[in-house]
Amino acid sequence: KAFDTLSQTDSDLDGLTNVEEKKYGTNTLKSDTDGDGLLDKDEITIYHSDPLKLDTDSDGRNDGYEVRRGYSPVGRGKLVF
């Protein structure tokens, strides 16, 4: 029952509600709109990267690749939280 309720407000179960997805322009049916290996919500709230761009900082490496290796997807250097 909780899953049914959640899937009605977050169709792709990525942590963003359908209303938030509309606000950010992300796809309500894809948990990773840009296909970089990071959930849309994580891009917005954790990494501050663009969930609509495969490579937010345009350095030739997609955001998920950088994060998995400990680098920032929004600029030079290591991830800092």
MARBA-3410 file (N, C-alpha, C, O; in Angstrom, 1 decimal):
81
0.8,-1.2,0.0,0.0,0.0,0.0,0.9,1.3,0.0,0.6,2.2,-0.7 ~ 1.9,1.3,0.8,2.8,2.5,0.9,3.5,2.6,-0.5,3.6,3.8,-1.0 ~ 3.9,1.5,-1.2,4.5,1.6,-2.5,3.5,2.2,-3.5,3.9,3.1,-4.3 ~ 2.3,1.8,-3.4,1.2,2.3,-4.4,1.1,3.8,-4.2,1.0,4.5,-5.1 ~ 1.0,4.3,-2.9,0.9,5.7,-2.6,2.1,6.4,-3.1,2.0,7.5,-3.8
3.3,5.9,-2.9,4.5,6.6,-3.3,4.6,6.6,-4.8,5.0,7.7,-5.4 ~ 4.3,5.6,-5.5,4.4,5.6,-7.0,3.4,6.5,-7.6,3.5,6.9,-8.8 ~ 2.3,6.9,-6.9,1.4,7.9,-7.4,1.9,9.3,-7.3,1.6,10.1,-8.2 ~ 2.8,9.5,-6.4,3.4,10.9,-6.2,4.8,11.0,-6.8,5.3,12.1,-7.0 ~ 5.5,9.8,-7.0,6.8,9.8,-7.5,6.9,8.6,-8.5,7.3,7.5,-8.1
6.4,8.8,-9.7,6.2,7.7,-10.6,7.4,6.9,-10.9,7.3,5.6,-11.1 ~ 8.6,7.5,-10.9,9.8,6.8,-11.2,10.7,6.4,-10.0,11.7,5.8,-10.1 ~ 10.2,6.7,-8.8,10.8,6.4,-7.5,12.2,6.9,-7.4,13.1,6.2,-6.9 ~ 12.5,8.1,-7.9,13.8,8.6,-7.8,14.0,9.6,-6.6,15.1,10.1,-6.4 ~ 12.9,9.8,-5.9,13.0,10.7,-4.7,12.4,12.0,-5.0,12.2,12.8,-4.0
12.2,12.4,-6.2,11.5,13.6,-6.5,10.0,13.3,-6.8,9.7,12.4,-7.5 ~ 9.2,14.1,-6.3,7.7,14.0,-6.5,7.5,14.3,-8.0,8.3,15.0,-8.6 ~ 6.4,13.9,-8.5,6.0,14.3,-9.9,5.9,15.8,-10.0,6.3,16.4,-11.1 ~ 5.5,16.5,-9.0,5.4,18.0,-9.0,6.8,18.6,-9.1,7.0,19.5,-9.9 ~ 7.7,18.0,-8.3,9.1,18.5,-8.4,9.7,18.2,-9.7,10.5,19.0,-10.3
9.4,17.0,-10.3,10.0,16.7,-11.6,9.5,17.7,-12.7,10.3,18.1,-13.5 ~ 8.3,18.1,-12.6,7.7,19.1,-13.5,8.5,20.4,-13.3,8.8,21.1,-14.3 ~ 8.7,20.8,-12.1,9.4,22.1,-11.8,10.9,22.1,-12.4,11.3,23.1,-12.9 ~ 11.6,20.9,-12.2,12.9,20.8,-12.7,13.0,20.4,-14.2,14.1,20.5,-14.8 ~ 11.9,20.0,-14.8,11.9,19.6,-16.2,12.4,18.2,-16.4,12.7,17.8,-17.6
12.5,17.4,-15.3,13.0,16.0,-15.5,11.8,15.1,-15.9,10.6,15.5,-15.8 ~ 12.1,13.9,-16.3,11.2,12.9,-16.8,10.5,12.2,-15.6,11.3,11.5,-14.8 ~ 9.2,12.2,-15.4,8.6,11.5,-14.3,8.6,10.0,-14.5,8.3,9.3,-13.5 ~ 9.0,9.5,-15.6,9.0,8.1,-15.9,10.5,7.5,-15.9,10.7,6.3,-16.1 ~ 11.5,8.4,-15.7,12.9,7.9,-15.7,13.6,8.5,-14.4,13.6,9.7,-14.2
14.1,7.6,-13.6,14.7,8.0,-12.4,16.1,8.7,-12.7,16.6,9.5,-11.8 ~ 16.6,8.6,-13.8,17.9,9.2,-14.3,17.6,9.8,-15.6,18.0,9.2,-16.7 ~ 17.0,11.0,-15.7,16.6,11.6,-16.9,17.7,11.7,-17.9,17.5,11.4,-19.1 ~ 18.9,12.1,-17.5,20.0,12.3,-18.5,20.8,11.1,-18.8,21.7,11.1,-19.6 ~ 20.6,10.0,-18.0,21.3,8.7,-18.3,22.7,8.7,-17.8,23.5,7.9,-18.4
23.1,9.5,-16.9,24.5,9.5,-16.4,24.8,8.6,-15.2,25.9,8.5,-14.8 ~ 23.8,7.9,-14.8,24.0,6.9,-13.7,23.7,7.5,-12.3,23.9,6.8,-11.3 ~ 23.2,8.7,-12.2,22.9,9.4,-11.0,21.4,9.6,-10.9,20.8,10.1,-11.9 ~ 20.7,9.3,-9.8,19.3,9.6,-9.7,19.1,11.2,-9.8,19.9,11.9,-9.3 ~ 18.0,11.5,-10.4,17.7,13.0,-10.5,17.7,13.7,-9.2,18.3,14.8,-9.1
17.1,13.1,-8.2,17.1,13.8,-6.9,18.5,14.0,-6.3,18.9,15.0,-5.8 ~ 19.4,13.0,-6.5,20.8,13.1,-6.0,21.5,14.2,-6.7,22.3,14.9,-6.1 ~ 21.3,14.3,-8.0,21.9,15.3,-8.8,21.6,16.7,-8.2,22.4,17.6,-8.1 ~ 20.3,16.9,-7.9,19.8,18.2,-7.4,20.3,18.4,-6.0,20.8,19.5,-5.7 ~ 20.1,17.5,-5.1,20.2,17.7,-3.7,21.6,17.4,-3.1,22.0,18.0,-2.1
22.4,16.5,-3.7,23.7,16.1,-3.2,24.8,16.7,-4.0,25.7,17.3,-3.5 ~ 24.8,16.4,-5.3,25.9,16.8,-6.2,25.8,18.2,-6.8,26.8,18.7,-7.3 ~ 24.6,18.7,-6.8,24.3,20.1,-7.4,24.6,20.1,-8.9,25.0,21.1,-9.4 ~ 24.5,19.0,-9.5,24.7,18.9,-11.0,23.3,19.0,-11.7,22.3,19.0,-11.0 ~ 23.4,19.0,-13.0,22.2,19.3,-13.8,21.6,17.9,-14.2,22.2,17.2,-14.9
20.4,17.5,-13.7,19.8,16.2,-14.0,19.4,16.1,-15.5,19.0,15.1,-16.0 ~ 19.5,17.3,-16.2,19.2,17.3,-17.7,20.4,17.2,-18.6,20.3,17.1,-19.8 ~ 21.6,17.2,-18.0,22.8,17.2,-18.7,23.7,16.0,-18.3,24.0,15.9,-17.1 ~ 24.1,15.2,-19.3,25.0,14.1,-19.0,26.3,14.5,-18.4,26.8,13.8,-17.5 ~ 26.8,15.6,-18.8,28.1,16.1,-18.3,28.0,17.6,-17.9,28.2,18.5,-18.7
27.6,17.8,-16.7,27.2,19.2,-16.2,28.4,20.2,-16.4,28.1,21.3,-16.9 ~ 29.6,19.8,-16.1,30.7,20.7,-16.3,31.4,20.7,-17.6,32.4,21.4,-17.8 ~ 30.9,19.9,-18.6,31.4,19.8,-19.9,32.9,19.5,-20.0,33.6,20.1,-20.9 ~ 33.3,18.6,-19.2,34.8,18.3,-19.2,35.0,17.0,-19.9,36.2,16.5,-20.0 ~ 34.0,16.4,-20.6,34.2,15.2,-21.3,33.9,13.9,-20.6,34.0,12.8,-21.1
33.6,14.0,-19.3,33.3,12.8,-18.5,31.9,13.0,-17.9,31.6,14.1,-17.3 ~ 31.1,12.0,-18.0,29.7,12.2,-17.5,29.7,12.3,-16.0,30.6,11.8,-15.3 ~ 28.6,12.9,-15.5,28.5,13.1,-14.0,28.7,11.9,-13.2,29.4,11.9,-12.2 ~ 28.0,10.8,-13.6,28.1,9.5,-12.8,29.5,9.0,-12.8,30.0,8.5,-11.7 ~ 30.2,9.0,-13.9,31.6,8.6,-14.0,32.5,9.4,-12.9,33.2,8.8,-12.2
32.3,10.7,-12.9,33.1,11.5,-12.0,32.7,11.2,-10.5,33.7,11.0,-9.7 ~ 31.5,11.1,-10.2,31.1,10.8,-8.8,31.6,9.5,-8.4,32.1,9.4,-7.3 ~ 31.5,8.5,-9.2,31.9,7.1,-8.8,33.4,7.1,-8.5,33.9,6.2,-7.8 ~ 34.2,8.1,-9.1,35.6,8.1,-8.9,36.0,9.2,-7.8,37.2,9.5,-7.6 ~ 35.0,9.8,-7.2,35.2,10.8,-6.2,35.5,12.2,-6.6,35.9,13.0,-5.8
35.2,12.5,-7.9,35.4,13.8,-8.4,34.1,14.6,-8.5,33.0,14.0,-8.6 ~ 34.1,15.9,-8.5,33.0,16.7,-8.6,32.4,16.8,-10.0,33.2,17.0,-10.9 ~ 31.2,16.6,-10.2,30.6,16.7,-11.5,30.3,18.1,-12.0,29.9,18.4,-13.1 ~ 30.6,19.1,-11.1,30.3,20.5,-11.4,31.5,21.4,-11.5,31.4,22.6,-11.6 ~ 32.7,20.8,-11.6,33.9,21.6,-11.7,35.1,20.7,-11.4,35.0,19.5,-11.3
36.2,21.4,-11.2,37.5,20.6,-10.9,37.5,20.2,-9.5,36.9,20.8,-8.6 ~ 38.3,19.1,-9.2,38.6,18.7,-7.9,37.7,17.5,-7.4,36.8,17.0,-8.1 ~ 38.0,17.2,-6.2,37.3,16.1,-5.5,36.0,16.5,-5.0,35.7,17.7,-4.8 ~ 35.1,15.5,-4.8,33.8,15.8,-4.1,34.0,16.3,-2.7,34.8,15.7,-2.0 ~ 33.3,17.3,-2.4,33.3,17.8,-1.0,31.9,17.9,-0.5,31.0,18.5,-1.2
31.6,17.4,0.6,30.2,17.4,1.2,30.2,18.3,2.4,29.1,18.5,3.0
END
